């Protein structure tokens, strides 16, 4: 079973950057999920899918995987493509350009 080491991206629901500074080690599934014939729920007998380990640095996550003999794959984070601004920046007195409707 291989693990994926990544730094999660900012959630689209909020403008904050919480939980984007730590690195996450999570295991990928080896088998497909099965459908329960009685209830119709999907499930799996792989419990490692539920394990999520958080680390302060990428090096810590890689060292943990090496120490425990876990095959891993590192996914580098993508930087934000646009500059984040706040709503109040629309009404600054030193704004470049005029603000009209």
Gaussian input, Z-matrix of N, CA and C with variables (Angstrom, degrees):
# hf/3-21g

backbone

0 1
 N
 C     1     B1
 C     2     B2     1     A1
 N     3     B3     2     A2     1     D1
 C     4     B4     3     A3     2     D2
 C     5     B5     4     A4     3     D3
 N     6     B6     5     A5     4     D4
 C     7     B7     6     A6     5     D5
 C     8     B8     7     A7     6     D6
 N     9     B9     8     A8     7     D7
 C    10    B10     9     A9     8     D8
 C    11    B11    10    A10     9     D9
 N    12    B12    11    A11    10    D10
 C    13    B13    12    A12    11    D11
 C    14    B14    13    A13    12    D12
 N    15    B15    14    A14    13    D13
 C    16    B16    15    A15    14    D14
 C    17    B17    16    A16    15    D15
 N    18    B18    17    A17    16    D16
 C    19    B19    18    A18    17    D17
 C    20    B20    19    A19    18    D18
 N    21    B21    20    A20    19    D19
 C    22    B22    21    A21    20    D20
 C    23    B23    22    A22    21    D21
 N    24    B24    23    A23    22    D22
 C    25    B25    24    A24    23    D23
 C    26    B26    25    A25    24    D24
 N    27    B27    26    A26    25    D25
 C    28    B28    27    A27    26    D26
 C    29    B29    28    A28    27    D27
 N    30    B30    29    A29    28    D28
 C    31    B31    30    A30    29    D29
 C    32    B32    31    A31    30    D30
 N    33    B33    32    A32    31    D31
 C    34    B34    33    A33    32    D32
 C    35    B35    34    A34    33    D33
 N    36    B36    35    A35    34    D34
 C    37    B37    36    A36    35    D35
 C    38    B38    37    A37    36    D36
 N    39    B39    38    A38    37    D37
 C    40    B40    39    A39    38    D38
 C    41    B41    40    A40    39    D39
 N    42    B42    41    A41    40    D40
 C    43    B43    42    A42    41    D41
 C    44    B44    43    A43    42    D42
 N    45    B45    44    A44    43    D43
 C    46    B46    45    A45    44    D44
 C    47    B47    46    A46    45    D45
 N    48    B48    47    A47    46    D46
 C    49    B49    48    A48    47    D47
 C    50    B50    49    A49    48    D48
 N    51    B51    50    A50    49    D49
 C    52    B52    51    A51    50    D50
 C    53    B53    52    A52    51    D51
 N    54    B54    53    A53    52    D52
 C    55    B55    54    A54    53    D53
 C    56    B56    55    A55    54    D54
 N    57    B57    56    A56    55    D55
 C    58    B58    57    A57    56    D56
 C    59    B59    58    A58    57    D57
 N    60    B60    59    A59    58    D58
 C    61    B61    60    A60    59    D59
 C    62    B62    61    A61    60    D60
 N    63    B63    62    A62    61    D61
 C    64    B64    63    A63    62    D62
 C    65    B65    64    A64    63    D63
 N    66    B66    65    A65    64    D64
 C    67    B67    66    A66    65    D65
 C    68    B68    67    A67    66    D66
 N    69    B69    68    A68    67    D67
 C    70    B70    69    A69    68    D68
 C    71    B71    70    A70    69    D69
 N    72    B72    71    A71    70    D70
 C    73    B73    72    A72    71    D71
 C    74    B74    73    A73    72    D72
 N    75    B75    74    A74    73    D73
 C    76    B76    75    A75    74    D74
 C    77    B77    76    A76    75    D75
 N    78    B78    77    A77    76    D76
 C    79    B79    78    A78    77    D77
 C    80    B80    79    A79    78    D78
 N    81    B81    80    A80    79    D79
 C    82    B82    81    A81    80    D80
 C    83    B83    82    A82    81    D81
 N    84    B84    83    A83    82    D82
 C    85    B85    84    A84    83    D83
 C    86    B86    85    A85    84    D84
 N    87    B87    86    A86    85    D85
 C    88    B88    87    A87    86    D86
 C    89    B89    88    A88    87    D87
 N    90    B90    89    A89    88    D88
 C    91    B91    90    A90    89    D89
 C    92    B92    91    A91    90    D90
 N    93    B93    92    A92    91    D91
 C    94    B94    93    A93    92    D92
 C    95    B95    94    A94    93    D93
 N    96    B96    95    A95    94    D94
 C    97    B97    96    A96    95    D95
 C    98    B98    97    A97    96    D96
 N    99    B99    98    A98    97    D97
 C   100   B100    99    A99    98    D98
 C   101   B101   100   A100    99    D99
 N   102   B102   101   A101   100   D100
 C   103   B103   102   A102   101   D101
 C   104   B104   103   A103   102   D102
 N   105   B105   104   A104   103   D103
 C   106   B106   105   A105   104   D104
 C   107   B107   106   A106   105   D105
 N   108   B108   107   A107   106   D106
 C   109   B109   108   A108   107   D107
 C   110   B110   109   A109   108   D108
 N   111   B111   110   A110   109   D109
 C   112   B112   111   A111   110   D110
 C   113   B113   112   A112   111   D111
 N   114   B114   113   A113   112   D112
 C   115   B115   114   A114   113   D113
 C   116   B116   115   A115   114   D114
 N   117   B117   116   A116   115   D115
 C   118   B118   117   A117   116   D116
 C   119   B119   118   A118   117   D117
 N   120   B120   119   A119   118   D118
 C   121   B121   120   A120   119   D119
 C   122   B122   121   A121   120   D120
 N   123   B123   122   A122   121   D121
 C   124   B124   123   A123   122   D122
 C   125   B125   124   A124   123   D123
 N   126   B126   125   A125   124   D124
 C   127   B127   126   A126   125   D125
 C   128   B128   127   A127   126   D126
 N   129   B129   128   A128   127   D127
 C   130   B130   129   A129   128   D128
 C   131   B131   130   A130   129   D129
 N   132   B132   131   A131   130   D130
 C   133   B133   132   A132   131   D131
 C   134   B134   133   A133   132   D132
 N   135   B135   134   A134   133   D133
 C   136   B136   135   A135   134   D134
 C   137   B137   136   A136   135   D135
 N   138   B138   137   A137   136   D136
 C   139   B139   138   A138   137   D137
 C   140   B140   139   A139   138   D138
 N   141   B141   140   A140   139   D139
 C   142   B142   141   A141   140   D140
 C   143   B143   142   A142   141   D141
 N   144   B144   143   A143   142   D142
 C   145   B145   144   A144   143   D143
 C   146   B146   145   A145   144   D144
 N   147   B147   146   A146   145   D145
 C   148   B148   147   A147   146   D146
 C   149   B149   148   A148   147   D147
 N   150   B150   149   A149   148   D148
 C   151   B151   150   A150   149   D149
 C   152   B152   151   A151   150   D150
 N   153   B153   152   A152   151   D151
 C   154   B154   153   A153   152   D152
 C   155   B155   154   A154   153   D153
 N   156   B156   155   A155   154   D154
 C   157   B157   156   A156   155   D155
 C   158   B158   157   A157   156   D156
 N   159   B159   158   A158   157   D157
 C   160   B160   159   A159   158   D158
 C   161   B161   160   A160   159   D159
 N   162   B162   161   A161   160   D160
 C   163   B163   162   A162   161   D161
 C   164   B164   163   A163   162   D162
 N   165   B165   164   A164   163   D163
 C   166   B166   165   A165   164   D164
 C   167   B167   166   A166   165   D165
 N   168   B168   167   A167   166   D166
 C   169   B169   168   A168   167   D167
 C   170   B170   169   A169   168   D168
 N   171   B171   170   A170   169   D169
 C   172   B172   171   A171   170   D170
 C   173   B173   172   A172   171   D171
 N   174   B174   173   A173   172   D172
 C   175   B175   174   A174   173   D173
 C   176   B176   175   A175   174   D174
 N   177   B177   176   A176   175   D175
 C   178   B178   177   A177   176   D176
 C   179   B179   178   A178   177   D177
 N   180   B180   179   A179   178   D178
 C   181   B181   180   A180   179   D179
 C   182   B182   181   A181   180   D180
 N   183   B183   182   A182   181   D181
 C   184   B184   183   A183   182   D182
 C   185   B185   184   A184   183   D183
 N   186   B186   185   A185   184   D184
 C   187   B187   186   A186   185   D185
 C   188   B188   187   A187   186   D186
 N   189   B189   188   A188   187   D187
 C   190   B190   189   A189   188   D188
 C   191   B191   190   A190   189   D189
 N   192   B192   191   A191   190   D190
 C   193   B193   192   A192   191   D191
 C   194   B194   193   A193   192   D192
 N   195   B195   194   A194   193   D193
 C   196   B196   195   A195   194   D194
 C   197   B197   196   A196   195   D195
 N   198   B198   197   A197   196   D196
 C   199   B199   198   A198   197   D197
 C   200   B200   199   A199   198   D198
 N   201   B201   200   A200   199   D199
 C   202   B202   201   A201   200   D200
 C   203   B203   202   A202   201   D201
 N   204   B204   203   A203   202   D202
 C   205   B205   204   A204   203   D203
 C   206   B206   205   A205   204   D204
 N   207   B207   206   A206   205   D205
 C   208   B208   207   A207   206   D206
 C   209   B209   208   A208   207   D207
 N   210   B210   209   A209   208   D208
 C   211   B211   210   A210   209   D209
 C   212   B212   211   A211   210   D210
 N   213   B213   212   A212   211   D211
 C   214   B214   213   A213   212   D212
 C   215   B215   214   A214   213   D213
 N   216   B216   215   A215   214   D214
 C   217   B217   216   A216   215   D215
 C   218   B218   217   A217   216   D216
 N   219   B219   218   A218   217   D217
 C   220   B220   219   A219   218   D218
 C   221   B221   220   A220   219   D219
 N   222   B222   221   A221   220   D220
 C   223   B223   222   A222   221   D221
 C   224   B224   223   A223   222   D222
 N   225   B225   224   A224   223   D223
 C   226   B226   225   A225   224   D224
 C   227   B227   226   A226   225   D225
 N   228   B228   227   A227   226   D226
 C   229   B229   228   A228   227   D227
 C   230   B230   229   A229   228   D228
 N   231   B231   230   A230   229   D229
 C   232   B232   231   A231   230   D230
 C   233   B233   232   A232   231   D231
 N   234   B234   233   A233   232   D232
 C   235   B235   234   A234   233   D233
 C   236   B236   235   A235   234   D234
 N   237   B237   236   A236   235   D235
 C   238   B238   237   A237   236   D236
 C   239   B239   238   A238   237   D237
 N   240   B240   239   A239   238   D238
 C   241   B241   240   A240   239   D239
 C   242   B242   241   A241   240   D240
 N   243   B243   242   A242   241   D241
 C   244   B244   243   A243   242   D242
 C   245   B245   244   A244   243   D243
 N   246   B246   245   A245   244   D244
 C   247   B247   246   A246   245   D245
 C   248   B248   247   A247   246   D246
 N   249   B249   248   A248   247   D247
 C   250   B250   249   A249   248   D248
 C   251   B251   250   A250   249   D249
 N   252   B252   251   A251   250   D250
 C   253   B253   252   A252   251   D251
 C   254   B254   253   A253   252   D252
 N   255   B255   254   A254   253   D253
 C   256   B256   255   A255   254   D254
 C   257   B257   256   A256   255   D255
 N   258   B258   257   A257   256   D256
 C   259   B259   258   A258   257   D257
 C   260   B260   259   A259   258   D258
 N   261   B261   260   A260   259   D259
 C   262   B262   261   A261   260   D260
 C   263   B263   262   A262   261   D261
 N   264   B264   263   A263   262   D262
 C   265   B265   264   A264   263   D263
 C   266   B266   265   A265   264   D264
 N   267   B267   266   A266   265   D265
 C   268   B268   267   A267   266   D266
 C   269   B269   268   A268   267   D267
 N   270   B270   269   A269   268   D268
 C   271   B271   270   A270   269   D269
 C   272   B272   271   A271   270   D270
 N   273   B273   272   A272   271   D271
 C   274   B274   273   A273   272   D272
 C   275   B275   274   A274   273   D273
 N   276   B276   275   A275   274   D274
 C   277   B277   276   A276   275   D275
 C   278   B278   277   A277   276   D276
 N   279   B279   278   A278   277   D277
 C   280   B280   279   A279   278   D278
 C   281   B281   280   A280   279   D279
 N   282   B282   281   A281   280   D280
 C   283   B283   282   A282   281   D281
 C   284   B284   283   A283   282   D282
 N   285   B285   284   A284   283   D283
 C   286   B286   285   A285   284   D284
 C   287   B287   286   A286   285   D285
 N   288   B288   287   A287   286   D286
 C   289   B289   288   A288   287   D287
 C   290   B290   289   A289   288   D288
 N   291   B291   290   A290   289   D289
 C   292   B292   291   A291   290   D290
 C   293   B293   292   A292   291   D291
 N   294   B294   293   A293   292   D292
 C   295   B295   294   A294   293   D293
 C   296   B296   295   A295   294   D294
 N   297   B297   296   A296   295   D295
 C   298   B298   297   A297   296   D296
 C   299   B299   298   A298   297   D297
 N   300   B300   299   A299   298   D298
 C   301   B301   300   A300   299   D299
 C   302   B302   301   A301   300   D300

   B1=1.4482
   B2=1.5241
   B3=1.3087
   B4=1.4595
   B5=1.5261
   B6=1.3050
   B7=1.4623
   B8=1.5183
   B9=1.3118
   B10=1.4629
   B11=1.5186
   B12=1.3226
   B13=1.4590
   B14=1.5236
   B15=1.3243
   B16=1.4602
   B17=1.5193
   B18=1.3003
   B19=1.4638
   B20=1.5193
   B21=1.3423
   B22=1.4613
   B23=1.5223
   B24=1.3217
   B25=1.4570
   B26=1.5340
   B27=1.2919
   B28=1.4591
   B29=1.5252
   B30=1.3050
   B31=1.4563
   B32=1.5243
   B33=1.2965
   B34=1.4553
   B35=1.5275
   B36=1.3128
   B37=1.4609
   B38=1.5322
   B39=1.3157
   B40=1.4572
   B41=1.5197
   B42=1.3106
   B43=1.4517
   B44=1.5209
   B45=1.3304
   B46=1.4537
   B47=1.5112
   B48=1.3089
   B49=1.4651
   B50=1.5228
   B51=1.3149
   B52=1.4587
   B53=1.5216
   B54=1.3090
   B55=1.4684
   B56=1.5253
   B57=1.3177
   B58=1.4603
   B59=1.5217
   B60=1.3174
   B61=1.4566
   B62=1.5223
   B63=1.3297
   B64=1.4598
   B65=1.5172
   B66=1.3228
   B67=1.4616
   B68=1.5082
   B69=1.3153
   B70=1.4594
   B71=1.5257
   B72=1.3335
   B73=1.4576
   B74=1.5175
   B75=1.3272
   B76=1.4625
   B77=1.5183
   B78=1.3136
   B79=1.4598
   B80=1.5218
   B81=1.3313
   B82=1.4594
   B83=1.5315
   B84=1.3119
   B85=1.4591
   B86=1.5225
   B87=1.3133
   B88=1.4577
   B89=1.5280
   B90=1.3309
   B91=1.4591
   B92=1.5198
   B93=1.3100
   B94=1.4613
   B95=1.5314
   B96=1.3107
   B97=1.4581
   B98=1.5208
   B99=1.3176
   B100=1.4600
   B101=1.5195
   B102=1.3056
   B103=1.4651
   B104=1.5145
   B105=1.3275
   B106=1.4546
   B107=1.5262
   B108=1.3346
   B109=1.4641
   B110=1.5300
   B111=1.3192
   B112=1.4563
   B113=1.5240
   B114=1.3284
   B115=1.4640
   B116=1.5284
   B117=1.3286
   B118=1.4546
   B119=1.5149
   B120=1.3456
   B121=1.4598
   B122=1.5176
   B123=1.3114
   B124=1.4613
   B125=1.5159
   B126=1.3065
   B127=1.4502
   B128=1.5101
   B129=1.3216
   B130=1.4483
   B131=1.5170
   B132=1.3225
   B133=1.4560
   B134=1.5295
   B135=1.3207
   B136=1.4619
   B137=1.5306
   B138=1.3067
   B139=1.4611
   B140=1.5232
   B141=1.3236
   B142=1.4698
   B143=1.5271
   B144=1.3276
   B145=1.4664
   B146=1.5262
   B147=1.3152
   B148=1.4555
   B149=1.5235
   B150=1.3238
   B151=1.4606
   B152=1.5181
   B153=1.3278
   B154=1.4633
   B155=1.5231
   B156=1.3100
   B157=1.4616
   B158=1.5191
   B159=1.3385
   B160=1.4554
   B161=1.5173
   B162=1.3407
   B163=1.4615
   B164=1.5265
   B165=1.3346
   B166=1.4655
   B167=1.5225
   B168=1.3194
   B169=1.4618
   B170=1.5278
   B171=1.3115
   B172=1.4697
   B173=1.5279
   B174=1.3216
   B175=1.4636
   B176=1.5281
   B177=1.3211
   B178=1.4649
   B179=1.5265
   B180=1.3260
   B181=1.4569
   B182=1.5243
   B183=1.3199
   B184=1.4631
   B185=1.5299
   B186=1.3256
   B187=1.4667
   B188=1.5265
   B189=1.3138
   B190=1.4630
   B191=1.5275
   B192=1.3281
   B193=1.4621
   B194=1.5273
   B195=1.3102
   B196=1.4654
   B197=1.5230
   B198=1.3238
   B199=1.4683
   B200=1.5184
   B201=1.3359
   B202=1.4631
   B203=1.5306
   B204=1.3230
   B205=1.4613
   B206=1.5156
   B207=1.3248
   B208=1.4643
   B209=1.5236
   B210=1.3312
   B211=1.4662
   B212=1.5212
   B213=1.3237
   B214=1.4544
   B215=1.5142
   B216=1.3189
   B217=1.4626
   B218=1.5235
   B219=1.3269
   B220=1.4608
   B221=1.5273
   B222=1.3128
   B223=1.4646
   B224=1.5183
   B225=1.3153
   B226=1.4618
   B227=1.5181
   B228=1.3266
   B229=1.4662
   B230=1.5199
   B231=1.3114
   B232=1.4580
   B233=1.5156
   B234=1.3165
   B235=1.4572
   B236=1.5220
   B237=1.3238
   B238=1.4640
   B239=1.5222
   B240=1.3000
   B241=1.4596
   B242=1.5327
   B243=1.3203
   B244=1.4581
   B245=1.5157
   B246=1.3046
   B247=1.4535
   B248=1.5196
   B249=1.3114
   B250=1.4542
   B251=1.5186
   B252=1.3110
   B253=1.4558
   B254=1.5155
   B255=1.2916
   B256=1.4571
   B257=1.5292
   B258=1.3090
   B259=1.4590
   B260=1.5260
   B261=1.3262
   B262=1.4618
   B263=1.5344
   B264=1.3333
   B265=1.4678
   B266=1.5249
   B267=1.3231
   B268=1.4623
   B269=1.5236
   B270=1.3165
   B271=1.4635
   B272=1.5235
   B273=1.3186
   B274=1.4630
   B275=1.5193
   B276=1.3193
   B277=1.4670
   B278=1.5243
   B279=1.2931
   B280=1.4614
   B281=1.5251
   B282=1.2997
   B283=1.4634
   B284=1.5322
   B285=1.3227
   B286=1.4533
   B287=1.5237
   B288=1.2876
   B289=1.4670
   B290=1.5170
   B291=1.3269
   B292=1.4590
   B293=1.5238
   B294=1.3136
   B295=1.4436
   B296=1.5306
   B297=1.3004
   B298=1.4762
   B299=1.5050
   B300=1.3009
   B301=1.4651
   B302=1.4873
   A1=108.03
   A2=116.62
   A3=120.86
   A4=110.16
   A5=114.58
   A6=121.03
   A7=109.21
   A8=115.14
   A9=121.15
   A10=107.44
   A11=116.40
   A12=122.44
   A13=107.19
   A14=116.67
   A15=120.49
   A16=109.83
   A17=114.90
   A18=121.41
   A19=105.93
   A20=118.58
   A21=120.55
   A22=112.78
   A23=115.07
   A24=121.24
   A25=109.73
   A26=115.30
   A27=121.91
   A28=109.51
   A29=116.28
   A30=119.57
   A31=110.52
   A32=116.82
   A33=121.15
   A34=111.85
   A35=117.64
   A36=121.06
   A37=112.74
   A38=118.06
   A39=121.70
   A40=109.15
   A41=116.50
   A42=119.83
   A43=112.00
   A44=118.19
   A45=121.64
   A46=112.49
   A47=115.00
   A48=120.73
   A49=111.54
   A50=118.16
   A51=121.29
   A52=109.71
   A53=115.98
   A54=124.23
   A55=113.50
   A56=118.13
   A57=119.93
   A58=111.85
   A59=118.24
   A60=120.80
   A61=111.83
   A62=117.39
   A63=120.81
   A64=109.71
   A65=115.76
   A66=122.53
   A67=109.48
   A68=116.28
   A69=123.59
   A70=109.88
   A71=115.52
   A72=121.41
   A73=106.60
   A74=116.24
   A75=120.32
   A76=109.47
   A77=115.17
   A78=121.46
   A79=110.54
   A80=115.51
   A81=120.52
   A82=108.70
   A83=115.90
   A84=119.93
   A85=110.17
   A86=115.32
   A87=121.68
   A88=110.84
   A89=116.33
   A90=121.12
   A91=110.14
   A92=114.73
   A93=120.02
   A94=109.50
   A95=116.06
   A96=120.59
   A97=109.66
   A98=116.00
   A99=121.44
   A100=110.03
   A101=116.11
   A102=121.64
   A103=108.47
   A104=116.21
   A105=121.68
   A106=108.69
   A107=118.02
   A108=119.16
   A109=113.87
   A110=118.22
   A111=120.28
   A112=112.55
   A113=116.74
   A114=120.74
   A115=113.16
   A116=117.44
   A117=120.15
   A118=113.97
   A119=117.55
   A120=120.83
   A121=110.13
   A122=116.52
   A123=119.90
   A124=108.61
   A125=115.60
   A126=119.40
   A127=111.14
   A128=114.27
   A129=120.82
   A130=107.86
   A131=116.98
   A132=120.12
   A133=111.42
   A134=117.85
   A135=122.37
   A136=108.69
   A137=116.19
   A138=119.33
   A139=113.15
   A140=117.52
   A141=119.17
   A142=112.22
   A143=117.57
   A144=119.87
   A145=111.48
   A146=116.46
   A147=120.59
   A148=112.96
   A149=117.49
   A150=122.01
   A151=110.03
   A152=115.88
   A153=122.47
   A154=107.41
   A155=116.26
   A156=121.64
   A157=109.11
   A158=116.93
   A159=122.66
   A160=109.79
   A161=116.49
   A162=123.31
   A163=109.24
   A164=115.36
   A165=120.04
   A166=112.22
   A167=117.24
   A168=120.30
   A169=110.10
   A170=115.07
   A171=120.89
   A172=110.17
   A173=116.60
   A174=120.81
   A175=111.43
   A176=117.24
   A177=120.80
   A178=111.10
   A179=117.06
   A180=121.48
   A181=110.93
   A182=117.03
   A183=120.73
   A184=109.88
   A185=117.48
   A186=121.08
   A187=110.60
   A188=117.87
   A189=121.43
   A190=110.55
   A191=117.09
   A192=120.88
   A193=110.91
   A194=117.75
   A195=121.22
   A196=110.21
   A197=116.64
   A198=121.07
   A199=111.81
   A200=116.91
   A201=120.92
   A202=113.14
   A203=117.75
   A204=121.27
   A205=114.16
   A206=116.62
   A207=122.04
   A208=108.78
   A209=116.08
   A210=119.43
   A211=107.59
   A212=116.79
   A213=119.84
   A214=111.53
   A215=114.41
   A216=122.60
   A217=106.68
   A218=117.26
   A219=121.96
   A220=109.23
   A221=116.26
   A222=121.94
   A223=108.01
   A224=116.25
   A225=120.99
   A226=110.01
   A227=117.61
   A228=120.13
   A229=111.73
   A230=114.94
   A231=120.66
   A232=108.51
   A233=116.12
   A234=120.35
   A235=110.07
   A236=114.59
   A237=120.10
   A238=109.96
   A239=116.17
   A240=120.43
   A241=112.66
   A242=116.64
   A243=118.20
   A244=109.87
   A245=114.41
   A246=120.74
   A247=109.05
   A248=116.69
   A249=119.79
   A250=109.78
   A251=116.53
   A252=121.88
   A253=108.50
   A254=115.71
   A255=119.78
   A256=109.86
   A257=114.49
   A258=120.44
   A259=110.97
   A260=117.01
   A261=120.29
   A262=112.14
   A263=117.84
   A264=120.20
   A265=111.71
   A266=118.22
   A267=121.25
   A268=112.20
   A269=117.26
   A270=121.39
   A271=112.71
   A272=118.39
   A273=121.42
   A274=110.23
   A275=115.48
   A276=118.90
   A277=111.26
   A278=119.18
   A279=121.61
   A280=111.52
   A281=117.92
   A282=122.77
   A283=111.07
   A284=117.08
   A285=121.90
   A286=106.89
   A287=117.63
   A288=121.67
   A289=110.07
   A290=114.95
   A291=119.02
   A292=109.98
   A293=115.91
   A294=121.62
   A295=107.88
   A296=116.02
   A297=120.28
   A298=108.65
   A299=115.53
   A300=119.51
   A301=109.25
   D1=129.24
   D2=-178.65
   D3=-97.56
   D4=155.89
   D5=178.83
   D6=-114.92
   D7=151.42
   D8=177.60
   D9=-112.97
   D10=127.11
   D11=177.72
   D12=-108.96
   D13=120.66
   D14=-177.73
   D15=-150.86
   D16=166.39
   D17=172.83
   D18=-110.85
   D19=115.15
   D20=-174.90
   D21=-60.81
   D22=147.68
   D23=178.71
   D24=-79.76
   D25=164.68
   D26=177.17
   D27=-64.80
   D28=138.35
   D29=179.05
   D30=-69.39
   D31=146.26
   D32=-178.11
   D33=-78.54
   D34=-12.58
   D35=-175.68
   D36=-82.29
   D37=-21.44
   D38=-178.32
   D39=-132.90
   D40=161.39
   D41=179.05
   D42=-91.98
   D43=-6.36
   D44=-179.06
   D45=-76.21
   D46=166.21
   D47=-177.83
   D48=-115.59
   D49=32.30
   D50=178.64
   D51=-65.84
   D52=146.98
   D53=178.69
   D54=62.70
   D55=21.15
   D56=178.08
   D57=-109.97
   D58=0.51
   D59=-177.55
   D60=-101.79
   D61=-12.54
   D62=179.91
   D63=-102.58
   D64=159.44
   D65=-178.79
   D66=-101.41
   D67=142.98
   D68=-175.11
   D69=-116.41
   D70=131.04
   D71=173.30
   D72=-111.77
   D73=117.72
   D74=177.63
   D75=-135.41
   D76=149.48
   D77=-175.41
   D78=-90.33
   D79=143.02
   D80=176.73
   D81=-92.58
   D82=154.61
   D83=-177.18
   D84=-82.98
   D85=144.51
   D86=178.95
   D87=-95.69
   D88=-32.58
   D89=-177.33
   D90=-113.86
   D91=156.51
   D92=177.10
   D93=-74.25
   D94=153.52
   D95=176.99
   D96=-73.14
   D97=152.30
   D98=179.43
   D99=-111.07
   D100=154.95
   D101=179.28
   D102=-102.86
   D103=128.44
   D104=177.78
   D105=-71.01
   D106=126.13
   D107=-175.37
   D108=-68.50
   D109=-27.83
   D110=-177.07
   D111=-80.54
   D112=-51.62
   D113=-174.41
   D114=-98.97
   D115=-21.02
   D116=-179.30
   D117=84.49
   D118=8.08
   D119=178.60
   D120=-77.14
   D121=148.96
   D122=174.45
   D123=-92.24
   D124=145.24
   D125=-178.48
   D126=-156.30
   D127=173.50
   D128=-179.85
   D129=-151.34
   D130=154.16
   D131=177.09
   D132=-99.08
   D133=12.06
   D134=175.85
   D135=-93.42
   D136=107.97
   D137=-178.08
   D138=-82.43
   D139=-15.20
   D140=179.79
   D141=-68.75
   D142=-17.69
   D143=176.81
   D144=-63.69
   D145=-23.95
   D146=-177.15
   D147=-86.05
   D148=-9.16
   D149=-176.64
   D150=-86.58
   D151=126.19
   D152=174.50
   D153=-130.41
   D154=121.11
   D155=-178.90
   D156=-111.45
   D157=130.03
   D158=-179.11
   D159=-104.43
   D160=138.76
   D161=179.29
   D162=-132.13
   D163=154.02
   D164=-179.52
   D165=-75.45
   D166=-33.90
   D167=-178.87
   D168=-131.74
   D169=162.02
   D170=176.55
   D171=-65.01
   D172=-37.35
   D173=-179.31
   D174=-63.07
   D175=-37.82
   D176=177.74
   D177=-63.83
   D178=-41.86
   D179=-179.86
   D180=-66.62
   D181=-42.04
   D182=179.07
   D183=-66.79
   D184=-40.75
   D185=179.32
   D186=-63.24
   D187=-38.63
   D188=177.55
   D189=-63.78
   D190=-44.66
   D191=-179.61
   D192=-64.69
   D193=-40.99
   D194=179.48
   D195=-66.92
   D196=-42.84
   D197=-178.16
   D198=-61.75
   D199=-37.40
   D200=-177.08
   D201=-97.37
   D202=6.64
   D203=176.34
   D204=68.86
   D205=34.24
   D206=-179.14
   D207=-96.89
   D208=127.31
   D209=173.77
   D210=-70.21
   D211=134.20
   D212=-175.00
   D213=-135.32
   D214=161.86
   D215=176.07
   D216=-137.62
   D217=126.03
   D218=-177.70
   D219=-96.02
   D220=127.78
   D221=174.86
   D222=-110.31
   D223=116.39
   D224=-178.80
   D225=-74.87
   D226=142.93
   D227=-178.55
   D228=-73.34
   D229=150.89
   D230=175.39
   D231=-97.28
   D232=137.59
   D233=179.64
   D234=-77.13
   D235=157.73
   D236=179.09
   D237=-63.12
   D238=139.01
   D239=-176.95
   D240=-84.81
   D241=-18.36
   D242=178.79
   D243=-133.74
   D244=156.39
   D245=-178.78
   D246=-76.43
   D247=133.36
   D248=178.83
   D249=-83.77
   D250=132.51
   D251=177.09
   D252=-127.66
   D253=157.75
   D254=179.32
   D255=-97.07
   D256=163.24
   D257=-178.90
   D258=-62.09
   D259=-34.63
   D260=-178.04
   D261=-68.61
   D262=-18.45
   D263=177.38
   D264=-64.98
   D265=-21.62
   D266=177.40
   D267=-65.51
   D268=-22.87
   D269=-173.35
   D270=-114.36
   D271=18.52
   D272=177.95
   D273=-66.70
   D274=149.22
   D275=178.56
   D276=-77.41
   D277=-25.63
   D278=-179.19
   D279=-100.34
   D280=28.31
   D281=-179.07
   D282=-67.35
   D283=139.82
   D284=177.86
   D285=-83.11
   D286=120.69
   D287=-178.44
   D288=91.46
   D289=157.66
   D290=-177.58
   D291=-86.11
   D292=154.59
   D293=178.43
   D294=-112.85
   D295=113.65
   D296=179.06
   D297=-137.77
   D298=168.51
   D299=178.97
   D300=-88.74

